[in-house]
Amino acid sequence: MPQENARTGAPREDEGDGGPREDVRGAEYDIFQAVFVVDDNAKFLREVRRIADEYDTHIIFFDADRLAGRDHVTAALRHARRSWAGGDPIANSFEMEALLYAAGTRQCQVAAFFGIHPGENRAYVVLSPPAPGVLERLEELVTLVDEDWEEISPEKRERLAELFGITPEEISVVGEERFRDLVLERVALLDVYR
């Protein structure tokens, strides 16, 4: 499957048989949870890019406070890979393509808010494809954690509803227990709005 080479930006043809697997660890990507502090976005991202280039991988940070859990991350990755493999991506990089799908928008400025931000961060970190040694290098910048980030509190539900334009009427139709599905629907709808 063609994918941008982290060093050159040229397509890579060595990605295997197709789209990502549904588990969080596999040949296509690994997802981890991390906490860290960012003083300077540009400096932090330069260091991340240096590590990604060194290991010939993509490193993507998704703001956990703006996502509806790991399913949201895997849905964004699945759609971004499909878009990238089809040769018709919205963004100039696979990392931004994944953030666009996570945000459910075609606007890079909006999608950037779904990545890192100054101050304390809680993020899902994606390595795509996984590469031996890259995680250890990333641990120079972030602290990996094993916490339950899947629960959507009432405050987070309200924030996500605002971010994704989910109305109270939609929630009453599908029920509170299917709120996450409404967010994932917004990810999928980006393909329709292209």
N, C-alpha and C positions, 0 to 999 in steps of 0.2 A: 504494500500500500504506500503510495507516495506520501512523504512527510518532509517538512522543512528540516534541513540539516542545521543544527544549532550554531555551527561555525560559519557556514557559507551562505545559508538561506536557500540553497539549492535543494530540489526534491531528493529524498532518499527512497530507494526502492527495496530496502531490506526489512520491511516491517511485518512480514509474515502473511497470514491468510485473510486478514480483514479487520473489522472493527474490534473495539475493546471487549474483553470478557466482562461479565457482570460482577465478578468478585473484585475485592479491592486490592488484591495482589495477584499479578499475573504477568504474562509476557509483555503486555502493552503498557501497563502502568502500575505503580504502587501509590497508595494514599496513606499519609500519616497525619497526625495531629501535632501541632506545635504552638508554643507560646514564645513571644519574643518582643523586644522593644525596638522601634525604628526611630532614630533621630533624624535621619535624612533619607527620604524615599529614593532619590536618585543614586546616592552612594550605596544604599542597601541593594538596590536592583543591579547596579554595576557588579557588585561582588557576587550576587546570585548568577548573573550572566557569565561571569568568569568561571564559576564552578560548572555551570551547564556546558559551556564550551569545552572545558577541560575533559569532561566525561561524555561529551557528544550526546546530551540528553536535553529534554525540556524540563524546567522546574517551574511549577505554577503554584502560586499562593492564592487560595480562596478564603476570603473573610468569613469565618464560621458564623459570625453574628448576623450575616446577611444571607445565609444559606439555610435551607430546610434539611440539613443533614447530609450524610454521605450519598444518599440516593440522588440528591441534587448535584453533587460533584460528578458522579458517574454519568448522569444524564447529560450534563454539559460536555463532558469529555466525549461521550458517544456521538453527540450531534456535531461537535467540533471536528472530530476525526472524519465523520462522514462528509462534512463540508470540505475539509482539507483534501481528502482523498478524491473527491469529485472534481477537484480543480477549480472550484468556484467559492473560495473563502471570502468572507467579508473583510477580515483583517489581514495585515501583512505578516503576522507571526501566529504560530499555533497557540502560543500562550494567550495572546489577546483574543483569538477566536474562541478559546475555551471560556474566557471571562465574559465575552459577549453573550454566549449561550447561557452562562450562569445568571447573567443579569436580564436575559430575555430582551435584549435591545440590539439595535444596529449601531448605536452611538458609543464610540470608544471612550469618550469622556465620562459617560455614565458607567460603562463597564469597569473602568479603572477603579471606581469606588468599591468594587467587589474583590479587589486585590488587597495589597498592604496599605497601611496608612500610618502617619506619624503617631507615635505613642505606643501603648500596649496593644499587641495583636494576638488574636486567637485564630489560627488558620489551619485549613486542610492544605497539606503540602503534597503535590503530585509530582512524581518522577516518571517521565514518559519518554522513552522506555527506561525501566530500571537499569541502573549501572552499578557494578561493584565499586564500593568506596565512596560513592557520591553522598550517601546519607551521613557518613562519618564527617565529611567535609562540611555538610550543611549544619551539623551539630556545633560547629564553630560559631554559627550565627543564631541558631534557634535551640530551644529546649523541647525535645519530643515529650509528649504526654499521652497517657492512656486514660482518658476521661470519657464520660458519657455526654456527648454533645448532641444526641439525637432528640432529646425532649424539646418541644417547642412551647415555651412558657407563654402566658397571655401577653406579656410585653413584647416578646419576639414575634408572636403571631400578629400583633398589631403593626409592628415595624415591617414585617414581610408583606402584609396586606397592602400597606401604603406603597412599598417599593414595587410591588408587582400589579398594583391596580386591582386587587381582589376586593369585591364589594361584599357588604353584609348579606345581600340577597344571594350571591353565589354560595356563600358559606351556609346559609340556611337551606339551600336546595340540596347540597351534597352532604352537609353535616360537618361538625367540627372535626370529627375523626378523620375526615378526608381532606383536611386543609393542605397537607403536604402535596397531595395529588394536584390541587389547584396551582400550586407553585410550579410543579414539574410540567404542568400543561403549558405554562407561560414559556418555559424553556423550549418545548417542542414547537410552540407557535411561531418562534422566530423563523423557522423554515418556511412557514406560510407567508410571512411578511416580507420575505426577500424579494 
